Amino acid sequence: MYAVIRNYPNMQKVEEAAKLAETGLGPILKKQPGFRDYYVVRFGEGGGSISVFDTEAHAKAAHERSLGWIKENLAGMTGGVAPMVIMGEVAVHITA
């Protein structure tokens, strides 16, 4: 598995962004090959997301597509600033 973390330190209205992502970005991600999970997270004063995919290639392709949607739909909440992005292979996956 491969994870992508996008952090927008100055994101405003995280809950509103989450609702928009659920109805707008969610259907796009569900169609992406290798998609597993997507979370919108409050990171301190800002927000961001965590996405999980089967492979690095799947993650990178979906990330590029996601950034396009984010720029078009959430620019007012992110201040037009690109996110800090961290990508990496999941070393362990533990569920309840």
Buried (B, 14 or more C-beta within 10 A) or exposed (E): BBBBBBBBBEBBEBEEBBEBBEEBBEEBBEEBEBBBEBEBBEBEEBBBBBBBBEEBEBBBBBBEBBBEBBEEBBEEBBEEEEBEEEBEEEEEEEEE
